[in-house]
Amino acid sequence: MNRTYPFCAATCALASCVTLAGCSLALSPLSKRSAAFGNAASGVIRDSSKAYDAVERVTYNAGVSSLVLDFDKAGFDRKKIKPFLTARDLRVRQNILRGLRQYADTLAEVAGEKSFAPLDKQATELSEALVGLAKNGDLQKLVPEANADEAKGLATAIDTLAKVLIEIKRRRELPGIIAKMQPVIDELCNLLDQDLGDKPADGKGGHGLRDQLWNSYDNVIDNQTDFIAKNKDLLSPADKAAEITKLPRLVAQQQAADAALANTQAALRDLVKTHRALLASDQSGTFNDRLNELVEDGEQIEEFYNGLDTK
């Protein structure tokens, strides 16, 4: 959830330096750390976007299961089959994730050994879309309870991300760019963490995607239970057993799906810590430890979501 979004402006200068002046291409320790972080973070952000797919899938399934259960009485009401998030609200979140992933990809490219390519139209359009988010009311919907200062801070973070995406040009700019982006990473990863939310306890107290996912699975399970009870005299013993067998399977899927979202939150928090460690004054294992955690997070959530896709 692989495209990269390369940036340039330094392409010609770097090429001239290498071919005419014989500049060394040896990477600094910061460049190496930045490239490693960018590659690991890109995978985490890519798979984080799958959380929204998982929630929309089970929301749809819950709607269909209600339709099947109530069809004889209520018929088909297409208005009851609707997504959790509108296309516009989903686009806001996906643009934030795309912006963060592009920043990670760009760090990996600018700090790494690959030559730079020209800034493409798609990257420019994404930057412009982020600028639009910082100015319109769509962003406010993500944090409706935020006060004026918090909302302003979020808008500033989005605006900074948009600008950084077209500013990163040379390796020598990395320290300033990374320092500028740390509060942005803090703000946006916390925003996404809050959007993922928490599952309910005893049917209440949850919020965000995890709440929606958990309750949607509860609806599917309840509808399946009611379907079995409603048709118990019509089902053959084998068919009845097959329908009953679906119940523990649904419970296991619910738990696995919630674990995927919870691990996504952990990965986003580790992403913040790993980015902060890029410029840590004491590098005695600090960054490598954080990076290993981030890589492990990425592998785990990729496995989680791939597993959900096959169920």
C-alpha positions in Angstrom: 0.0 0.0 0.0 5.7 0.2 -4.7 5.8 3.7 -6.0 8.4 6.2 -4.9 8.2 9.9 -5.2 11.6 11.2 -6.2 12.7 14.8 -5.9 15.4 16.7 -7.6 16.8 20.2 -8.2 20.1 18.7 -7.1 20.3 16.2 -9.9 22.3 18.3 -12.4 24.5 19.8 -9.7 25.3 16.3 -8.2 25.9 14.8 -11.7 28.3 17.7 -12.5 30.1 17.3 -9.2 30.6 13.6 -9.7 31.7 13.7 -13.3 33.6 17.0 -13.4 34.9 17.6 -9.9 35.3 14.0 -8.7 33.3 14.5 -5.5 33.2 11.6 -3.2 29.9 9.7 -2.9 30.7 8.3 0.5 27.6 8.5 2.7 27.7 10.1 6.1 26.5 8.2 9.1 23.4 10.5 9.1 22.7 9.7 5.5 22.9 6.0 6.1 20.6 6.3 9.1 18.2 8.4 7.1 18.1 6.0 4.2 17.5 3.0 6.5 14.7 4.9 8.4 13.1 6.0 5.1 12.9 2.4 3.8 11.5 1.0 7.1 9.0 3.9 7.6 7.7 3.7 4.1 6.6 0.1 4.6 5.0 0.8 7.9 3.0 3.8 6.5 2.0 1.7 3.4 0.5 -1.0 5.6 -1.0 1.4 8.1 -3.4 2.6 5.3 -4.7 -1.0 5.2 -6.4 -0.4 8.6 -9.0 1.7 6.8 -9.6 -1.1 4.2 -10.1 -3.6 7.0 -12.6 -1.4 8.8 -14.6 -0.7 5.6 -14.6 -4.4 4.7 -16.2 -5.5 8.0 -18.6 -2.5 8.0 -19.8 -3.7 4.7 -20.1 -7.3 5.9 -22.1 -6.2 8.9 -24.5 -4.3 6.6 -24.9 -7.3 4.3 -25.5 -9.7 7.3 -28.3 -7.4 8.5 -29.8 -7.4 5.0 -29.8 -11.2 4.8 -31.4 -11.5 8.3 -34.1 -8.9 7.8 -34.8 -9.2 4.1 -38.1 -11.1 4.4 -39.4 -8.4 6.7 -37.8 -5.2 5.4 -36.7 -6.0 1.9 -33.7 -4.3 0.4 -32.9 -0.8 1.5 -29.7 0.3 -0.3 -29.3 3.2 2.1 -28.4 0.7 4.9 -25.3 -0.4 2.9 -22.9 2.5 3.4 -19.3 2.9 4.3 -18.0 4.0 7.7 -16.1 6.9 6.2 -17.3 9.0 3.3 -15.0 9.1 0.3 -14.0 12.6 1.2 -13.1 11.8 4.8 -11.2 8.7 3.7 -9.3 10.8 1.1 -8.1 13.2 3.9 -6.6 10.4 5.8 -5.1 8.8 2.8 -3.5 12.0 1.7 -1.8 12.4 5.1 -0.5 8.9 4.9 0.7 9.4 1.3 2.4 12.6 2.4 4.2 10.8 5.2 5.2 7.9 3.0 6.5 10.3 0.4 8.6 12.0 3.0 10.0 8.6 4.0 10.6 7.6 0.4 12.4 10.8 -0.3 14.6 10.5 2.8 15.6 7.0 1.5 16.3 8.3 -1.9 18.1 11.6 -1.1 20.1 10.0 1.7 20.9 6.9 -0.2 23.1 5.9 -3.1 20.5 6.2 -6.0 20.7 9.2 -8.3 18.0 11.8 -8.0 15.2 12.0 -10.6 13.1 15.1 -11.4 10.2 16.1 -9.2 7.1 14.4 -10.9 3.7 15.9 -11.4 2.1 13.4 -8.9 4.4 14.5 -6.1 3.6 18.2 -6.8 -0.1 17.5 -6.8 0.1 15.7 -3.5 2.0 18.6 -2.0 -0.8 20.9 -3.2 -3.5 18.6 -1.8 -1.8 18.7 1.6 -1.7 22.5 1.5 -5.5 22.4 0.7 -6.0 20.1 3.8 -4.3 22.7 6.0 -6.8 25.4 4.9 -10.2 23.7 4.6 -12.6 22.2 7.1 -11.9 18.6 6.2 -8.9 18.5 8.5 -10.9 19.7 11.5 -13.2 16.7 11.2 -10.4 14.5 12.2 -10.1 16.2 15.6 -13.5 17.8 16.2 -12.8 18.1 19.9 -9.6 20.1 19.3 -9.3 23.6 20.6 -8.2 26.5 18.4 -4.5 26.1 19.3 -4.5 22.4 18.7 -6.3 22.8 15.4 -3.8 25.5 14.4 -0.9 23.2 15.3 -2.3 20.4 13.2 -2.8 22.7 10.2 0.8 23.9 10.6 2.1 20.3 10.7 0.3 19.5 7.5 1.5 22.7 5.8 5.1 22.0 6.9 4.9 18.5 5.5 3.6 19.8 2.2 6.5 22.2 1.9 9.2 19.7 3.0 8.1 17.3 0.2 9.3 19.8 -2.4 12.3 21.2 -0.4 14.4 18.1 0.2 17.1 18.4 -2.4 20.6 17.6 -1.0 22.1 15.4 1.6 23.6 18.4 3.3 20.1 19.7 4.1 19.2 16.5 6.0 19.8 17.8 9.6 17.7 20.9 9.1 14.9 19.0 7.3 14.8 16.2 9.9 14.7 18.7 12.8 11.9 20.6 11.1 9.9 17.4 10.5 10.1 16.0 14.0 7.2 18.0 15.4 5.3 17.2 12.2 5.9 13.5 12.6 4.9 13.8 16.3 1.7 15.6 15.4 0.5 13.5 12.4 1.4 10.1 13.9 -0.4 11.0 17.1 -3.4 12.1 14.9 -3.4 8.7 13.1 -3.0 6.9 16.4 -6.0 8.7 17.8 -8.0 8.0 14.7 -7.3 4.3 15.2 -8.7 4.7 18.7 -9.5 1.9 21.0 -11.9 -1.1 21.1 -14.9 -0.9 23.5 -14.9 -2.6 26.9 -18.1 -4.5 27.6 -19.8 -2.8 24.7 -18.9 0.8 25.5 -16.1 3.3 25.9 -14.4 2.6 22.6 -13.7 5.1 19.8 -12.2 5.5 16.3 -11.5 2.7 13.9 -11.0 0.0 16.5 -14.4 0.8 18.0 -16.1 0.6 14.6 -14.3 -2.6 13.7 -15.1 -4.3 17.0 -18.8 -3.3 17.0 -19.2 -4.3 13.3 -17.9 -7.8 14.1 -20.3 -7.9 17.1 -23.1 -7.1 14.7 -22.0 -9.8 12.2 -21.8 -12.4 15.1 -25.2 -11.4 16.5 -26.8 -11.6 13.1 -25.2 -15.0 12.5 -26.5 -16.2 15.9 -30.0 -14.8 15.1 -29.9 -16.4 11.6 -29.2 -19.9 13.1 -32.0 -19.5 15.7 -34.5 -18.2 13.1 -33.8 -21.1 10.7 -33.0 -23.9 13.2 -36.0 -26.0 12.1 -35.2 -25.5 8.4 -31.5 -26.3 8.4 -30.2 -29.9 8.0 -27.9 -31.1 10.8 -24.9 -30.7 8.6 -26.0 -27.2 7.4 -26.7 -26.1 11.0 -23.3 -27.4 12.2 -21.7 -25.4 9.3 -23.4 -22.2 10.3 -22.6 -22.7 14.0 -18.9 -23.3 13.1 -18.8 -19.8 11.6 -19.3 -18.2 15.0 -15.9 -19.1 16.7 -14.2 -18.3 13.3 -15.8 -14.8 13.4 -14.6 -14.3 17.0 -11.1 -15.2 16.0 -11.2 -12.9 13.0 -12.4 -10.1 15.2 -9.5 -10.5 17.6 -7.0 -10.8 14.8 -8.3 -7.7 13.0 -8.2 -5.6 16.3 -4.7 -6.9 16.9 -3.7 -5.6 13.5 -5.0 -2.2 14.3 -3.4 -2.2 17.7 0.0 -3.2 16.2 -0.4 -0.4 13.6 -0.7 2.1 16.5 2.5 0.6 18.1 4.3 0.9 14.8 3.3 4.6 14.4 4.6 5.3 17.9 7.9 3.5 17.1 8.1 5.5 13.9 8.1 8.7 15.9 10.8 7.4 18.2 13.0 6.2 15.4 12.8 9.5 13.5 13.7 11.3 16.7 16.8 9.0 17.1 18.1 10.1 13.7 19.7 13.3 15.2 20.4 11.9 18.7 23.7 13.1 19.9 24.5 9.7 21.5 24.3 7.0 18.8 25.6 4.2 20.9 23.0 1.7 19.7 20.1 4.1 20.1 19.1 4.5 16.5 19.8 0.9 15.5 17.7 -0.4 18.4 14.8 1.9 17.3 15.3 0.9 13.7 15.1 -2.8 14.5 11.9 -2.3 16.4 10.4 -0.3 13.4 11.5 -3.0 10.9 9.9 -5.7 13.2 6.7 -3.6 13.5 6.5 -3.4 9.7 6.9 -7.1 9.2 4.3 -7.8 11.8 1.6 -5.5 10.5 2.2 -6.6 6.9 1.7 -10.2 8.1 -1.4 -9.2 10.0 -3.1 -7.5 7.1 -2.1 -10.1 4.6 -3.7 -12.7 6.9 -6.9 -10.7 7.1 -7.0 -10.5 3.3 -7.1 -14.3 3.1 -9.9 -14.8 5.6 
